[in-house]
Amino acid sequence: MFKRIRELREDNDLTQKQLAKFLNCSQQVYSNYELGQRDIPTDILIKLSKYYNVSVDYLLDLTEIKQPPK
């Protein structure tokens, strides 16, 4: 999961600071999410899912499919 959120951030040319601001947390807290040093709260997972337009399952590394079929 931690690798996925970093890859998505980098693929979108965003800094940790920019994403932390969007999530209303500090850059250090966000960094800890990416490093796997801190569990990501459910509300943050949902925000990231909507922001990147991917499923929470994708963020959690439970699937390789970014979005389930509609």
C-alpha positions in Angstrom: 0.0 0.0 0.0 2.7 2.4 0.9 4.5 2.0 -2.4 1.2 2.7 -4.3 0.6 6.1 -2.7 4.1 7.2 -3.4 3.9 6.0 -7.0 0.6 7.8 -7.5 2.0 11.0 -6.0 5.1 10.9 -8.1 3.2 10.0 -11.3 1.1 13.1 -10.7 4.2 15.3 -10.1 3.1 16.2 -6.6 5.2 16.8 -3.5 4.6 15.4 -0.2 3.9 18.9 1.0 1.2 19.5 -1.6 -0.5 16.3 -0.7 -0.2 16.9 3.0 -1.9 20.3 2.5 -4.8 18.6 0.5 -5.2 16.0 3.3 -4.9 18.6 6.0 -2.0 17.0 7.7 1.7 17.8 8.1 4.3 16.8 5.6 5.9 14.5 8.2 2.7 12.7 8.8 2.2 12.1 5.1 5.8 11.0 4.8 5.2 8.4 7.5 2.2 7.1 5.5 4.4 6.6 2.5 7.1 4.9 4.6 4.7 2.6 6.3 5.6 4.0 9.7 2.0 5.1 10.3 -1.3 3.5 9.4 -3.4 5.5 7.1 -6.8 6.3 8.6 -9.9 5.3 6.6 -11.0 8.8 5.9 -7.5 9.6 4.4 -7.7 6.5 2.2 -11.1 7.6 0.9 -9.8 11.1 0.1 -6.8 9.6 -1.7 -9.0 7.2 -3.6 -11.2 10.1 -4.8 -8.3 12.4 -5.5 -6.5 9.9 -7.7 -9.7 8.3 -9.1 -8.7 4.8 -8.0 -10.3 2.3 -5.8 -9.4 1.9 -2.1 -8.6 -1.8 -2.9 -6.0 -0.5 -5.4 -4.5 1.8 -2.7 -4.4 -1.2 -0.3 -2.6 -3.3 -3.0 -5.5 -5.8 -3.0 -5.9 -5.5 -6.8 -4.0 -4.3 -9.8 -7.1 -2.8 -11.3 -7.2 0.9 -10.6 -11.0 1.2 -11.0 -13.6 -1.5 -10.8 -15.9 -1.8 -13.8 -19.1 0.3 -13.6 
